[in-house]
Amino acid sequence: MGGIGKKITTTSKDAQLWFNRGLAWLYGYNHEQAIQCFERALKADPHCAMAQWGLGYSFGHNYNYPVPINGQGAWKASQAALSLSKKKPLQDYEQLLIEALAKRYEVEMIDPEKEPEKCATQLRRLQDTYSDAMAAIYKRYPSDPDLVALYVEALMCLKPWALWVPDEKTGKVPEFTPTIVSVLEKALKDHPRHPALCHLYIHAMECGPEPSKAVPQADMLTENGGVVPGSGHLLHMASHIDMLVGDYKRAIEANLRAIVADEAYVKLTNHAGGFYLVYRIHNIHLLTWAAMFDGQYHAAITHARKVTQKLDAKAISAFPEYLEGYVCLPLMVLMRFGKWDDILKEPIPEDAKTWPSVIAATRCVRGVAYAALGKVKEALAEEAAFFEAVKNEALTGRLISNNLIYDPTGKCGILNVGEKLLRGEILYREGKFDQAFEALREAVAADDGLNYDEPWGWMQPTRHALGALLLESKRFQEAKHVFEADLEKWPNNLWALKGLAEIARVTGESKEVFEEFRRRADEASARADVSIGAACLCANGVKAESSGGDAAEKKLEKPKTRCGGCCSRSSKVPASSAAADDDGREAATSTTMCGTQKAIEKLHGGK
């Protein structure tokens, strides 16, 4: 686990060893394995106060999942640590950490499922107090990398996955966001290989304006085996930054390493389920997404099928709200690569209670496939079936990481994007071009409006469909704007570059401009294993005629941020589609999500 070590007060070498291992697993967000390690440390030394501290921290929450995994367990362990700390002298930092953790929980931790709003209020109050205590520790130990990491995460949990969301009134990001960045950057100068500092810096920067600043930390976590070679999640973390800087090749490689590490972990521990299953699925999910951007169909569909193999009805039964949506992954891949006939061969589940997301997504993507094939009547039938599918009560609260699968209020739902895309595709085949492009612009707006996530909720950028069909209809100027905006959001992606190269060719731009776009497109598609003829393979000439030329063109506003204006927590464990504030989105979407989700949303009021 990378030789992580923190000297604690114990006479047992085994207790020290198991504490170090537990800390390493904590840094990689595998709380379940961390708990086992801290329990082994306590078995070796029942009087080890820091082993109890580790248990309390592991039963609690983190940046990815900002409600306690086991609130009562966290409280009891933190109190046990406090009791042990009074029985024999500890190092000063140990005493301070134990006292701080005792302020993070209380004897009656409110159940987020039963009383989500009260739970959120309680957690915010406790997290405020805890972060203040950790700030005092940081002032005394500003050079200790472990204590710095714990302090920074305490601040990050005040606004999980909303560190760069401006306040609606002041227009400013949370006051502690610059502190998080500066504290991490200072610590990383002296401790560039510290796994928790690297991990947290990537999370801090990925939603912000300069994700490329975290490339060195991404390098550290994945290159040459990584600093913690046994932690699949830490090996994977580089891909968060790789995707944002357009290094799709390395995003694939990082997740391949993570998958290998996780398979070794499962083989060693025989622990294939639990919370960490979602992290393991997340690695495969992100690899699939990177392969889609990289034009690698076979890698994408192979790994998408691996997800469906792992997530049968029994596997998702523990956390159906958080796991079932991942089974839609093959549909996204098939649509990305224009496998229209294959889409129509995909089975439609009969069990609407178990598979509501899959049924709705299948209907949506089948509609797109029929439209792309020019079969408008069939596409309309699928659209009608889609609208019936999203009425299914079992779909309520289903999500993938940050975003609801479908939001009946139309705020931030993944299939809300698909709904508008499907409408545009149908209108386009009907020859209603102006209406089609307006619907596709609405799809782009809905896509941009999704909560920040990686992979992005709707895995194929909707600008690719809009731009490709505009190009096919000879609306070149708007198509150019669309592809340029897409490259701002997803640098170096071959799909947008293909579109710009084609525009340069057909509009007779200078040879230099055309050759530059063609060169970049060729480089970006160097690893593609299928022929890619357009930015979206829905642009296939079926019932596509120009209507109105450039006269009615409308320049799209470029995306202001990657976060779509509502950057929320993004997790690999059960979590929420976070709100911007207490009174806004949450009130609109509270009927669509489970109590834990609502509690997490309420936490984004922050400090």
FENSUL-V185543 format. One record per backbone hydrogen bond with DSSP energy under -1.0 kcal/mol. CO is the residue of the C=O (numbers start at 1). NH is the residue of the N-H. E is the energy in kcal/mol with one decimal. If there is no record, write none. Layout:
CO/NH/E ; CO/NH/E
This chain:
8/10/-1.0 ; 12/16/-2.0 ; 13/17/-2.5 ; 14/18/-2.9 ; 15/19/-2.2 ; 16/20/-2.3 ; 17/21/-2.0 ; 18/22/-2.3 ; 19/23/-2.5 ; 20/24/-2.0 ; 21/25/-2.3 ; 22/26/-2.2 ; 23/27/-2.2 ; 24/28/-1.0 ; 25/30/-2.6 ; 26/29/-2.0 ; 30/34/-2.0 ; 31/35/-2.5 ; 32/36/-1.6 ; 33/37/-2.0 ; 34/38/-2.6 ; 35/39/-2.2 ; 36/40/-1.9 ; 37/41/-2.1 ; 38/42/-2.1 ; 39/43/-1.9 ; 40/44/-1.9 ; 41/45/-2.0 ; 45/48/-2.1 ; 48/52/-1.3 ; 49/53/-2.1 ; 50/54/-2.3 ; 51/55/-1.9 ; 52/56/-2.6 ; 53/57/-2.5 ; 54/58/-2.4 ; 55/59/-2.4 ; 59/70/-2.8 ; 60/69/-1.2 ; 65/62/-1.2 ; 70/74/-2.7 ; 71/75/-2.2 ; 72/76/-2.7 ; 73/77/-2.4 ; 74/78/-2.3 ; 75/79/-2.2 ; 76/80/-2.3 ; 77/81/-2.4 ; 78/82/-1.9 ; 79/83/-2.4 ; 80/84/-2.4 ; 81/85/-2.0 ; 84/87/-1.5 ; 91/95/-2.1 ; 92/96/-2.2 ; 93/97/-2.4 ; 94/98/-2.5 ; 95/99/-2.3 ; 96/100/-2.3 ; 97/101/-2.6 ; 98/102/-1.7 ; 100/103/-1.4 ; 101/104/-1.8 ; 111/115/-2.7 ; 115/119/-2.6 ; 116/120/-2.4 ; 117/121/-2.2 ; 118/122/-2.4 ; 119/123/-2.8 ; 120/124/-2.4 ; 121/125/-2.1 ; 122/126/-2.6 ; 123/127/-2.9 ; 124/128/-2.2 ; 125/129/-1.9 ; 126/130/-2.7 ; 127/131/-2.8 ; 128/132/-1.8 ; 129/133/-1.9 ; 130/134/-2.4 ; 131/135/-1.9 ; 132/136/-1.7 ; 133/137/-1.6 ; 134/138/-2.4 ; 135/139/-1.9 ; 136/140/-1.1 ; 137/141/-2.0 ; 141/144/-1.2 ; 144/148/-2.5 ; 145/149/-2.3 ; 146/150/-2.1 ; 147/151/-2.1 ; 148/152/-2.8 ; 149/153/-2.4 ; 150/154/-1.6 ; 151/155/-1.7 ; 152/156/-2.7 ; 153/157/-2.1 ; 155/158/-1.7 ; 156/159/-1.1 ; 159/162/-2.3 ; 162/165/-1.1 ; 167/171/-2.5 ; 172/167/-3.0 ; 174/177/-1.6 ; 176/180/-2.5 ; 177/181/-2.1 ; 178/182/-2.6 ; 179/183/-2.8 ; 180/184/-2.2 ; 181/185/-2.5 ; 182/186/-2.2 ; 183/187/-2.2 ; 184/188/-2.6 ; 185/189/-1.1 ; 187/191/-1.9 ; 191/194/-1.5 ; 194/198/-2.3 ; 195/199/-2.6 ; 196/200/-2.7 ; 197/201/-2.1 ; 198/202/-2.0 ; 199/203/-1.9 ; 200/204/-2.6 ; 201/205/-2.1 ; 202/206/-2.1 ; 205/208/-1.1 ; 210/213/-1.6 ; 211/214/-2.0 ; 212/215/-1.7 ; 214/218/-2.2 ; 215/219/-2.8 ; 216/220/-2.1 ; 217/221/-1.9 ; 218/222/-1.2 ; 219/223/-2.7 ; 223/226/-2.3 ; 228/231/-2.0 ; 231/235/-2.1 ; 232/236/-2.0 ; 233/237/-1.5 ; 236/239/-2.3 ; 237/240/-1.5 ; 238/242/-2.4 ; 239/243/-2.1 ; 241/245/-1.4 ; 242/247/-2.7 ; 246/248/-1.1 ; 247/251/-1.7 ; 248/252/-1.8 ; 249/253/-2.0 ; 250/254/-3.1 ; 251/255/-1.6 ; 252/256/-2.0 ; 253/257/-2.1 ; 254/258/-1.9 ; 255/259/-2.6 ; 256/260/-2.1 ; 257/261/-2.3 ; 258/262/-2.6 ; 259/263/-2.4 ; 260/264/-2.0 ; 261/265/-2.1 ; 262/266/-2.5 ; 263/267/-2.2 ; 264/268/-2.3 ; 265/269/-2.7 ; 266/270/-2.7 ; 274/277/-1.3 ; 275/278/-1.6 ; 276/280/-2.1 ; 277/281/-2.6 ; 278/282/-2.2 ; 279/283/-1.7 ; 280/284/-1.3 ; 281/285/-2.8 ; 282/286/-2.8 ; 283/287/-2.1 ; 284/288/-2.4 ; 285/289/-2.1 ; 286/290/-2.6 ; 287/291/-2.5 ; 288/292/-1.9 ; 289/293/-1.8 ; 290/294/-1.8 ; 291/296/-2.5 ; 295/297/-1.2 ; 295/529/-1.8 ; 296/300/-2.1 ; 297/301/-3.0 ; 298/302/-2.1 ; 299/303/-2.0 ; 300/304/-2.1 ; 301/305/-2.2 ; 302/306/-1.3 ; 303/307/-1.4 ; 304/308/-1.5 ; 305/309/-2.1 ; 306/310/-1.8 ; 307/311/-1.9 ; 312/316/-2.1 ; 319/323/-1.7 ; 320/324/-1.6 ; 321/399/-2.5 ; 323/326/-1.4 ; 324/327/-1.8 ; 325/328/-1.8 ; 326/329/-1.7 ; 328/332/-1.3 ; 329/333/-1.8 ; 330/334/-2.7 ; 331/335/-2.1 ; 332/336/-2.2 ; 333/337/-2.0 ; 334/339/-2.8 ; 335/338/-1.5 ; 338/340/-1.8 ; 339/343/-2.2 ; 340/344/-1.6 ; 343/346/-1.3 ; 350/352/-1.4 ; 351/355/-2.4 ; 355/359/-2.2 ; 356/360/-2.1 ; 357/361/-2.9 ; 358/362/-2.6 ; 359/363/-2.1 ; 360/364/-2.1 ; 361/365/-2.8 ; 362/366/-2.6 ; 363/367/-1.9 ; 364/368/-1.8 ; 365/369/-2.4 ; 366/370/-2.8 ; 367/371/-2.3 ; 368/372/-2.6 ; 369/373/-1.6 ; 370/375/-2.7 ; 371/374/-1.7 ; 374/376/-1.3 ; 375/379/-2.1 ; 376/380/-2.7 ; 377/381/-1.8 ; 378/382/-2.2 ; 379/383/-2.2 ; 380/384/-2.2 ; 381/385/-2.1 ; 382/386/-2.5 ; 383/387/-2.1 ; 384/388/-1.6 ; 385/389/-2.3 ; 386/390/-2.1 ; 388/391/-1.2 ; 389/392/-1.5 ; 392/395/-1.8 ; 393/396/-1.6 ; 395/398/-2.0 ; 398/405/-2.7 ; 400/403/-2.0 ; 403/400/-2.4 ; 404/414/-2.8 ; 405/415/-3.7 ; 407/410/-2.3 ; 414/418/-1.3 ; 415/419/-2.4 ; 416/420/-1.4 ; 417/421/-2.3 ; 418/422/-2.9 ; 419/423/-1.8 ; 420/424/-2.1 ; 421/425/-2.5 ; 422/426/-2.4 ; 423/427/-2.4 ; 424/428/-2.1 ; 425/429/-1.8 ; 426/430/-1.6 ; 427/432/-2.3 ; 428/431/-1.3 ; 431/433/-1.4 ; 432/436/-2.5 ; 433/437/-2.8 ; 434/438/-1.8 ; 435/439/-2.3 ; 436/440/-2.3 ; 437/441/-2.3 ; 438/442/-1.9 ; 439/443/-1.8 ; 440/444/-2.1 ; 441/445/-2.3 ; 442/446/-2.4 ; 443/447/-2.5 ; 444/448/-2.9 ; 445/449/-1.5 ; 447/450/-1.3 ; 461/464/-1.5 ; 462/466/-2.3 ; 463/467/-3.0 ; 464/468/-2.2 ; 465/469/-2.3 ; 466/470/-2.3 ; 467/471/-2.5 ; 468/472/-2.4 ; 469/473/-1.6 ; 470/475/-3.0 ; 471/474/-1.8 ; 474/476/-1.2 ; 475/479/-1.9 ; 476/480/-2.5 ; 477/481/-2.0 ; 478/482/-2.5 ; 479/483/-2.4 ; 480/484/-2.4 ; 481/485/-2.3 ; 482/486/-2.0 ; 483/487/-2.1 ; 484/488/-1.4 ; 485/489/-1.4 ; 486/490/-3.2 ; 490/493/-1.2 ; 493/497/-1.9 ; 494/498/-2.5 ; 495/499/-1.7 ; 496/500/-2.3 ; 497/501/-2.5 ; 498/502/-2.2 ; 499/503/-2.2 ; 500/504/-2.4 ; 501/505/-1.8 ; 502/506/-2.7 ; 503/507/-2.0 ; 504/509/-1.7 ; 510/514/-2.3 ; 511/515/-2.9 ; 512/516/-2.1 ; 513/517/-2.2 ; 514/518/-2.7 ; 515/519/-2.6 ; 516/520/-2.3 ; 517/521/-2.6 ; 518/522/-2.7 ; 519/523/-2.5 ; 520/524/-2.4 ; 521/525/-1.7 ; 523/526/-1.2 ; 525/528/-1.4 ; 536/539/-2.0 ; 538/540/-1.8 ; 548/551/-1.2 ; 550/553/-1.7 ; 561/564/-1.1 ; 563/566/-1.7 ; 584/588/-1.1 ; 585/589/-2.0 ; 586/590/-1.3 ; 589/592/-2.5 ; 592/397/-1.8 ; 594/598/-2.1 ; 595/599/-2.6 ; 596/600/-2.2 ; 597/601/-2.6 ; 598/602/-2.2 ; 599/603/-1.0 ; 601/604/-1.8 ; 602/605/-1.4 ; 603/606/-1.6
